[in-house]
Amino acid sequence: MAWTTPHQEVVRAMVANGFGYALANVRPRTDTALDGRPLRRILLAGSPRPVRVGLVSLPRPKKTGLESAFELHCQNSITSEVLPGMVSLEQPRTTKRPRSGAQKS
């Protein structure tokens, strides 16, 4: 391992610019890095463990309205099949690069 960063977009930009590769357990919806360069996804073999998402709050007698609203939003938006902002494994999306000399239509 040559570099580490807590910022996924830094990793995506470095990979898109030819600085190695990355393994990730999430599938962002975009096929490009923030600088517009294309990325290519290759599914890993096997059955990776699912992403676990949790919600934590401070212990108090009653949740605030904002906490309750956010919890309800999460319950309505996140399922075992859907994580907002991510592509499901059942719907793989890949970026195809044109071959050298090929014209983009």
N, CA and C of each residue as an Amber inpcrd file, in Angstrom:
protein
   315
   0.8480000  -1.1600000   0.0000000   0.0000000   0.0000000   0.0000000
   0.9010000   1.2320000   0.0000000   0.6880000   2.1040000  -0.9830000
   1.5290000   3.2880000  -1.1020000   0.9060000   4.5060000  -0.4460000
  -0.4190000   4.6650000  -0.5640000  -1.0920000   5.8340000  -0.0010000
  -2.3440000   5.4130000   0.7400000  -2.7290000   6.1990000   1.7170000
  -4.0240000   6.0220000   2.3750000  -4.6640000   7.3950000   2.5340000
  -5.9780000   7.4200000   2.4940000  -6.7240000   8.6540000   2.7060000
  -8.1270000   8.2940000   3.1760000  -8.7100000   9.1060000   4.0250000
 -10.0900000   8.8530000   4.4310000 -11.0930000   9.3820000   3.4150000
 -10.6170000  10.0230000   2.3450000 -11.5040000  10.6560000   1.3700000
 -11.6250000   9.8050000   0.1030000 -12.7890000   9.2070000  -0.0950000
 -13.0170000   8.3200000  -1.2340000 -12.7910000   9.0330000  -2.5660000
 -13.1520000  10.3000000  -2.6670000 -12.9860000  11.0090000  -3.9400000
 -11.5120000  11.2310000  -4.2860000 -10.6450000  11.3400000  -3.2880000
  -9.2050000  11.4340000  -3.5580000  -8.7350000  10.1210000  -4.1750000
  -9.1760000   9.0150000  -3.6130000  -8.8130000   7.6950000  -4.1430000
  -9.3010000   7.5610000  -5.5790000 -10.5540000   7.9070000  -5.8220000
 -11.1210000   7.7870000  -7.1710000 -10.3490000   8.6490000  -8.1740000
  -9.9730000   9.8710000  -7.7760000  -9.2260000  10.7530000  -8.6760000
  -7.8430000  10.1940000  -8.9660000  -7.1820000   9.6480000  -7.9410000
  -5.8450000   9.0850000  -8.1620000  -5.9110000   7.8810000  -9.0970000
  -6.8900000   7.0140000  -8.9030000  -7.0340000   5.8450000  -9.7700000
  -7.3560000   6.2840000 -11.1970000  -8.2690000   7.2300000 -11.3460000
  -8.6470000   7.7130000 -12.6810000  -7.4640000   8.3450000 -13.4130000
  -6.5020000   8.8570000 -12.6550000  -5.3260000   9.4770000 -13.2560000
  -4.1380000   8.5250000 -13.3520000  -4.4020000   7.2320000 -13.1730000
  -3.3660000   6.2300000 -13.3980000  -2.4820000   5.8890000 -12.2160000
  -2.8410000   6.3280000 -11.0190000  -2.0330000   6.0200000  -9.8420000
  -2.5480000   4.7490000  -9.1700000  -2.4620000   3.6250000  -9.8470000
  -2.8060000   2.3420000  -9.2480000  -4.2710000   1.9860000  -9.3440000
  -4.7270000   1.2370000  -8.3440000  -6.1060000   0.7620000  -8.3100000
  -6.5800000   0.7920000  -6.8720000  -7.8690000   0.5760000  -6.6860000
  -8.4330000   0.5790000  -5.3320000  -9.4790000  -0.5260000  -5.2290000
  -9.6180000  -1.0710000  -4.0420000 -10.6800000  -2.0280000  -3.7410000
 -11.6550000  -1.3280000  -2.8110000 -12.9430000  -1.4380000  -3.1040000
 -13.9430000  -0.7770000  -2.2690000 -15.1640000  -1.6740000  -2.1390000
 -15.8750000  -1.5260000  -1.0420000 -17.0760000  -2.3260000  -0.8280000
 -18.3470000  -1.5210000  -1.0810000 -18.2210000  -0.3760000  -1.7560000
 -19.3630000   0.4400000  -2.1330000 -19.2620000   0.7550000  -3.6250000
 -20.3990000   1.0740000  -4.2140000 -20.4410000   1.3640000  -5.6480000
 -21.1040000   2.7220000  -5.8850000 -20.3400000   3.8050000  -5.8890000
 -20.9320000   5.1160000  -6.1670000 -21.6210000   5.1310000  -7.5290000
 -22.6240000   5.9670000  -7.6680000 -23.4040000   6.0290000  -8.9050000
 -22.6300000   6.5830000 -10.0910000 -21.6240000   7.3800000  -9.8620000
 -20.9140000   7.9920000 -10.9800000 -19.7680000   7.1200000 -11.4610000
 -19.5400000   7.1750000 -12.7610000 -18.4470000   6.4240000 -13.3810000
 -17.2590000   7.3240000 -13.6900000 -17.2530000   8.5140000 -13.0840000
 -16.1510000   9.4410000 -13.3170000 -15.6490000   9.9900000 -11.9840000
 -14.3810000  10.3610000 -11.9750000 -13.8050000  11.0290000 -10.8080000
 -14.2360000  12.4950000 -10.8360000 -13.9780000  13.2200000  -9.7660000
 -14.3850000  14.6270000  -9.7150000 -13.7520000  15.4720000 -10.8120000
 -12.5880000  15.0700000 -11.3250000 -11.9550000  15.8370000 -12.3990000
 -12.4640000  15.4370000 -13.7770000 -13.4810000  14.5590000 -13.8280000
 -14.0980000  14.1780000 -15.0960000 -13.4830000  12.9680000 -15.7740000
 -12.3980000  12.4590000 -15.2500000 -11.7690000  11.2880000 -15.8770000
 -12.5880000  10.0350000 -15.5820000 -12.6580000   9.1080000 -16.5530000
 -13.4830000   7.9090000 -16.3750000 -12.8650000   6.8990000 -15.4160000
 -13.7270000   6.1480000 -14.7710000 -13.3390000   5.0380000 -13.9050000
 -13.9570000   3.7600000 -14.4520000 -13.3460000   2.6490000 -14.1650000
 -13.8760000   1.3530000 -14.5850000 -14.0530000   0.4880000 -13.3650000
 -15.1970000  -0.1630000 -13.2570000 -15.4710000  -1.0550000 -12.1270000
 -15.3500000  -2.4950000 -12.5830000 -14.7480000  -3.2890000 -11.7420000
 -14.6500000  -4.7250000 -11.9830000 -15.1500000  -5.4040000 -10.7220000
 -16.1830000  -6.2340000 -10.8410000 -16.7320000  -6.9130000  -9.6740000
 -15.7180000  -7.9010000  -9.1110000 -15.6450000  -7.9520000  -7.8000000
 -14.7840000  -8.9220000  -7.1360000 -15.4810000 -10.2740000  -7.1090000
 -14.7150000 -11.3250000  -7.1980000 -15.2740000 -12.6740000  -7.1220000
 -15.6930000 -12.9750000  -5.6900000 -16.5920000 -13.9160000  -5.5360000
 -17.0090000 -14.3170000  -4.1940000 -18.2070000 -13.5490000  -3.7020000
 -18.4430000 -13.6260000  -2.4260000 -19.5840000 -12.9660000  -1.8040000
 -19.0940000 -12.0410000  -0.6890000 -18.7770000 -10.7970000  -1.0470000
 -18.3050000  -9.8780000  -0.0050000 -19.4050000  -9.6010000   1.0230000
 -18.9840000  -9.3010000   2.2350000 -19.9530000  -8.9950000   3.2890000
 -20.6890000  -7.7120000   2.9450000 -21.9550000  -7.6270000   3.3060000
 -22.7130000  -6.4010000   3.0150000 -22.2470000  -5.2390000   3.8820000
 -22.5050000  -4.0300000   3.3880000 -22.1990000  -2.8250000   4.1470000
 -23.2170000  -2.7150000   5.2770000 -22.7440000  -2.4360000   6.4780000
 -23.6370000  -2.2460000   7.6290000 -23.7270000  -0.7600000   7.9240000
 -24.9350000  -0.2780000   8.0310000 -25.1700000   1.1330000   8.3040000
 -25.8980000   1.2370000   9.6310000 -25.4600000   2.1460000  10.4810000
 -26.0980000   2.3240000  11.7790000 -26.3470000   3.7960000  12.0580000
 -27.1830000   4.0570000  13.0080000 -27.5010000   5.4110000  13.4230000
 -27.3020000   5.4820000  14.9320000 -26.4960000   6.4260000  15.3760000
 -26.1720000   6.5530000  16.7980000 -26.5770000   7.9440000  17.2730000
 -27.1310000   8.0070000  18.4780000 -27.4720000   9.3030000  19.0500000
 -27.1190000   9.3040000  20.5380000 -27.0710000  10.4960000  21.1070000
 -26.7750000  10.6220000  22.5300000 -27.9490000  10.0860000  23.3540000
 -27.6400000   9.4530000  24.5060000 -28.7390000   8.9760000  25.3480000
 -29.4480000  10.1780000  25.9930000 -30.7370000  10.2690000  25.7780000
 -31.5440000  11.3260000  26.3970000 -32.9820000  10.8320000  26.4810000
 -33.7640000  11.4020000  27.3700000 -35.1310000  10.9210000  27.5530000
 -35.9780000  10.9870000  26.2850000 -35.7930000  12.0370000  25.4820000
 -36.6050000  12.1850000  24.2670000 -35.7360000  12.6930000  23.1270000
 -35.9290000  12.1220000  21.9320000 -35.1900000  12.5820000  20.7530000
 -35.7100000  13.9470000  20.3330000 -34.8210000  14.7220000  19.7220000
 -35.2550000  16.0030000  19.1690000 -36.0680000  15.7370000  17.9070000
 -36.7840000  16.7400000  17.4410000 -37.5480000  16.6020000  16.1970000
 -36.6510000  16.3010000  15.0120000 -35.4820000  16.9320000  14.9840000
 -34.5360000  16.6980000  13.9010000 -34.0320000  15.2540000  13.9200000
 -33.6990000  14.7470000  15.1050000 -33.2510000  13.3500000  15.2180000
 -34.3430000  12.3950000  14.7450000 -35.5600000  12.6250000  15.1930000
 -36.6790000  11.7560000  14.8020000 -36.9200000  11.8050000  13.2950000
 -36.8690000  13.0170000  12.7190000 -37.0810000  13.1620000  11.2750000
 -35.9840000  12.4580000  10.4890000 -34.7240000  12.5960000  10.9370000
 -33.6210000  11.9430000  10.2310000 -33.7270000  10.4240000  10.3480000
 -34.0690000   9.9260000  11.5210000 -34.2420000   8.4780000  11.7100000
 -35.3300000   7.9480000  10.7850000 -36.4540000   8.6530000  10.6970000
 -37.5420000   8.2390000   9.8160000 -37.0960000   8.2670000   8.3570000
 -36.3690000   9.3150000   7.9870000 -35.8460000   9.4070000   6.6200000
 -34.9550000   8.2040000   6.3000000 -34.0600000   7.8600000   7.2150000
 -33.1610000   6.7110000   7.0090000 -33.9610000   5.4140000   6.8830000
 -34.9460000   5.2290000   7.7440000 -35.7630000   4.0120000   7.6990000
 -36.5010000   3.8980000   6.3710000 -36.9350000   5.0350000   5.8230000
 -37.6810000   5.0170000   4.5650000 -36.7810000   4.9570000   3.3340000
 -35.5250000   5.3590000   3.4700000 -34.6290000   5.4630000   2.3130000
 -33.6490000   4.3090000   2.1620000 -33.2800000   3.6680000   3.2670000
 -32.2380000   2.6390000   3.2340000 -32.8690000   1.2730000   3.4640000
 -32.5970000   0.3500000   2.5460000 -33.0660000  -1.0310000   2.7060000
 -31.8780000  -1.9600000   2.4780000 -32.1130000  -3.2490000   2.5750000
 -31.0220000  -4.1970000   2.3200000 -30.6360000  -4.1950000   0.8420000
 -31.5080000  -3.6740000  -0.0270000 -31.2020000  -3.6160000  -1.4580000
 -30.7850000  -2.2280000  -1.9340000 -31.1260000  -1.1780000  -1.1910000
 -30.8910000   0.1940000  -1.6490000 -30.1440000   0.9950000  -0.5960000
 -29.0540000   1.6090000  -1.0190000 -28.3190000   2.5590000  -0.1920000
 -28.1860000   3.8140000  -1.0500000 -28.8880000   4.8990000  -0.7070000
 -28.8820000   6.0910000  -1.5620000 -27.4670000   6.5220000  -1.9450000
 -27.3130000   6.8610000  -3.2190000 -26.0160000   7.2930000  -3.7310000
 -25.1370000   6.1610000  -4.2220000 -25.5590000   4.9300000  -4.0640000
 -24.7740000   3.7760000  -4.4830000 -25.5330000   2.9850000  -5.5470000
 -24.8020000   2.2550000  -6.3610000 -25.3830000   1.3920000  -7.3780000
 -25.4810000  -0.0090000  -6.7970000 -26.6130000  -0.6550000  -6.9760000
 -26.7740000  -2.0120000  -6.4490000 -25.9330000  -2.9910000  -7.2570000
 -25.6020000  -4.1070000  -6.6580000 -24.8160000  -5.1290000  -7.3530000
 -25.5910000  -5.7480000  -8.5020000 -26.9140000  -5.7040000  -8.4270000
 -27.7360000  -6.2920000  -9.4800000 -27.7420000  -5.4290000 -10.7410000
 -27.3270000  -4.1670000 -10.6340000 -27.3380000  -3.2500000 -11.7660000
 -25.9390000  -2.6950000 -12.0000000 -24.9910000  -3.5400000 -12.4290000
 -23.6370000  -3.0350000 -12.6180000 -23.5740000  -1.9960000 -13.7250000
 -22.7870000  -0.9430000 -13.4780000 -22.5570000   0.0860000 -14.4840000
 -21.0690000   0.1970000 -14.6860000 -20.6550000   0.2000000 -15.9130000
 -19.2350000   0.3570000 -16.1870000 -19.0410000   1.4270000 -17.2490000
 -17.9140000   2.0250000 -17.2390000 -17.5620000   3.0100000 -18.2460000
 -16.7300000   2.3090000 -19.2980000 -17.1440000   2.4440000 -20.5550000
 -16.3700000   1.8640000 -21.6460000 -15.5690000   2.9780000 -22.2970000
 -14.2860000   2.7790000 -22.3770000 -13.4230000   3.7600000 -23.0390000
 -13.3820000   3.4600000 -24.5140000 -13.4470000   4.5100000 -25.3690000
 -13.3210000   4.2560000 -26.8060000 -11.9260000   3.7400000 -27.1190000
 -11.8430000   2.8570000 -28.0980000 -10.5400000   2.3400000 -28.4890000
  -9.7280000   3.4520000 -29.1320000  -8.4660000   3.2880000 -29.1160000
  -7.5450000   4.2570000 -29.7090000  -7.9350000   4.5350000 -31.1400000
  -8.0880000   5.8020000 -31.4780000  -8.4380000   6.1760000 -32.8430000
  -9.9270000   6.1160000 -33.1270000 -10.7220000   5.5900000 -32.1980000
 -12.1630000   5.4890000 -32.4080000 -12.8050000   6.8540000 -32.2420000
 -13.8190000   7.1250000 -33.0050000 -14.5600000   8.3710000 -32.9160000
 -15.7180000   8.1980000 -31.9520000 -15.9470000   9.2040000 -31.1180000
 -17.0790000   9.1900000 -30.2080000 -18.3030000   9.6420000 -30.9810000
 -19.3970000   8.9000000 -30.8800000 -20.6010000   9.2930000 -31.6290000
 -21.5460000  10.0900000 -30.7760000
